Amino acid sequence: MKFELKTENDNYLKSFSHFFRTFIVFALFLVLCDLSLKFGIISKHYQIEFNCKILSVKKSQSNIKKLSRLSNLKNKQRILEFCRDYVK
């Protein structure tokens, strides 16, 4: 005669494992989102710096348009002042 006793330990372990896996995936997602935002900010900073350096050498309309889009400044004089302060 066999006697079996079923325990709930496996169910608790599976549920804890599922919760832990979900938590890790969510944490990884948050870290990757934060990194992508930081890389976007760093990229914008270097684009502004590069375009300001080009503008100090060659004052073309296309460079002014790029800087206007990046810095949200519409006036040409303000863009030039912004670049003077930025490149120093």
PyMOL commands that set and color helices and strands:
alter all, ss='L'
color gray80, all
select helices_A, chain A and resi 9-57+61-71+76-87
alter helices_A, ss='H'
color red, helices_A
deselect
rebuild
show_as cartoon
